[in-house]
Amino acid sequence: MSLCLACALTAGPSGTQKLATSKAALSQLSRRVLRKFYVVSRRRTSTRSASTSSTSTSDPIPKALTALHKTRSFASDVLTSRHKTELWDSWNKLLEQAHDDLTALRSEPQETKKARVLIYGCDKHSGSRDMVTALLELHIEPTWIEGSDEGSPPELIQNNIIRTRWNRGPVTPEHTTVVIERAPERDSRGEGPSIHFEDAPRTIVCGVRISPFLDQFETSLKLTEIEPCPAGDAESSRTVSEAWKHIYSADVPVIMCSPLTTPLTTFVRRELPVPLSRNAIIIFVSPSMSEEARAQVVSCISQAQHERLNPGAFSTIAEAESERFRRLQSRVLFVDPSRALRAVRTLQDNPKASEKYQEDFVGSNVSAFTEALKEIVEPFSSPNTGKSDTAIATLRVQAAQTVAEGALHACRIALHFEEQEIASLEAELASLKKQVDHVKEELPRQVLGLKSESGGEVMQALKEAEEALREVMGKLTWWKATWRVDEVGQIVASAVERNWCKRLEDRCIGEIKLIFHAGRLTALQGELKTATDSLLSNHTHPSPFDTPVLQNTLAQLSSTPWYPINPHVLTSPLTSRLGQITQYPTTRLHLSAQRMVLGLSGSAVSGVGLGVAGWAGYLNIWPLGWVLGYGSMEPMTAVGVGALVGVAGLRWAVGRWERAKKAWWKDWGRVGEGLDRDLRAHLDRTIREQVVVAPERAYKELEGMAENRKANLEKSLDELQDLQDELRSLHSTHTKSA
């Protein structure tokens, strides 16, 4: 533009026109530049708004709130339905607190936003008090006298309060913590309120620029110290559980342990919550530790966490050192708090002993804790991105995620216990079913024998009885039956009764043996009932398989009149079949004998009468006269005719008797087969309806309940896995955006 303007000013006579042209070109060029600047400005504005919108969409707090809501709903269903009311109350308070902390984070004033650091000592020898004192005590001149009057310097007041923080009043259940925080700045000079001590809650507020440890962090810290748990105290378990609540709620939990008083195995399984926060710092009170020993400690902690996070799963050290626990290796520190405190006191007593101070302070390794804490609360390097807010939001989200993971872990433990109980119930049901099947399969074989080609015990006994009866029936010929016609039924019936239930030494199935087996049935019934009651007693309240309805049903079954087993319960088929064979086939045989005698008598009388009639000439009447001839018969002829008639009648009567005996033997066979069926059916019915009725009823009911619980368990496990995946994705997304 300056070149155009110079050309216009140095132009000749036609310079005016050229100047006008140059002005028009300049105006047009200016408009183009302004238009281009406007477009670029709009593009930058849109890009900035898009960046802002993308930042807002990547805000993890809404996702974390959603995850907390889902976790709370799921934990409520799982824990309350499994009668874990106290456990649910604890996790419900933690989830509500995490939700409230995230919700209030946006509306909270900037000066009150602080990273919550918790220091917890496993016992009084863990060095947590010395650690806090060494971090917060200031170097003062030895000529200053300790006191709290108005003339004392703030440093002296702070040291006095820090040293006596646990001595101001008794440590009650309501006052088990000391909160130490820095006062908010009032103006650019950094002056703030003086140090003061509040009794309820125990809070130490340090002034600005007089607490080097707190002032070195750009993110404000709120340091909470928990009273160490007394070793061997009867209330130690309750104290540890209360400490866990503080650890879960903290942004940066610092857990201190002395290996001399708390063994490593006890520490990793009793003092460390599950899951352990990603921001946790574990401090072992030790002057120094080799890298090999440190690696072993890290592996032990990682393995214990892995095993407790995956109940019932076998794990090795290699499996435990997964991506989930690799960050733990840089957060396990070995610090000597007493040496650090001694270094501070040495410098306070003698300000010139800087070398001794430097040696002790460096040797205590307290600086490693400060570096680890900075790495957690100040993870961003850009100075103009509001990193304090971002760091606190990150810590809050991570703390909320740890609480949600802890609640899900509690649900997983509850589901694991239910899974174990279902497996135990299935094993007990399988054992009970095995006993029932053994009774149903083996008892008929032991009582009645196996059915085979030779038959069972019943058929063998019937064959032996048949052999004895054939002797009796063989002797009962038509001739003897004729002379003892009125005793035939009695003879056969008595023979049947003698041989029907005759007890042989090994093979006969008799009434005495059946009564013995009836006693065995009573004993088996009692054993199975005891096993069923024992199974039910193993799953009482709060077990999901505690079924008062089933217990009431079994009690009603055992109190019915037909439930007790009568000693003669197995002999009723013998009695009924004996009565059947003596009442019907034997009676028909007796009637056949009587008919045989009548037939013999009739044929004899007919033969004699026919012979006499022929001899007397009474048989010449037509048509007999035409056959025998007219006139009287010869005596021999008449006798022959009578004898022929008598023999024919005898033959008919004897054949009828033999057919009657064959019919009786057929009835005997049918009754014997029916007896075998009746005994087996009656024994089977007795076993099903009396012996195994209680365990089978319990087995069917509990098996159905187990199937339903397994289906619900699988559904809960799937939902648990989805929630855990959602929490992991929330962590990975937030890590990338950060």
Buried (B, 14 or more C-beta within 10 A) or exposed (E): EEEBEEEBEEBEEEBEEBBEEBEEEBEEEEEEEEEEEEEEEEEEEEEEEEEEEEEEEEBBBEBBBEBBEBBBEBBBBBBBBBBBEEBBEBBBEBBEBBBEBBEEBEEBEEEEBBBBBBBBBBBBBBBBBBBBBBBBBBEBEEEEEEEEEEEBEBBBBBBBBBBEBBEEEEEEEEBBBBBBBBBBBEEEEEEBEBBEBEEEEBBBBBBBBBBEBBBEBEBBBBBBBBBBBEBEEEEBEEBBEBBBBBBBBBBBBBBBBBBEBBEBEEBBBEBBBBBBBBBBBBBBBBEEBEEEEBBBBBBBBBBBBBBBBBBEEEBEBEBBBEEBBEEBBEBBBBBBBBBBBBBBBBBBEEEEBEEBBEBBBEBBBBEBBEEBBBEBBBBBEEEEEEBBBBBBBBBBBBBBBBBBBBBBBBBBBBBBBBBEBBEEBBEBBEEBBEBBEEBBEEBBEEBBBEBEEEBBBBBBBBBBBBEBBEEBBEEBEBEBBBEEBEBBBEBBBBBBEEBBBBEEEEEBBBBEBBBEBBEBBBEBBEBBBEBBBEBBEEBEEEBBBBBEEBBEBBEEBBEEEEBEBBEEBBBBBBEBBBEBBBEEBBBBBBEBBBBBBEBBEBBBBBBBEBBEBBBEBBBBEEEBEEEBEEEBBEEEBBBBBBBEBBEEBBEBBBEBBBEBBEBBBEBBEEBBBBBBEBBBEBBEEBBEEBBBBBBBBBBEBBBEBBEEBBEBBEEBBEBBEEBBEBBEEBBEEBEEBB
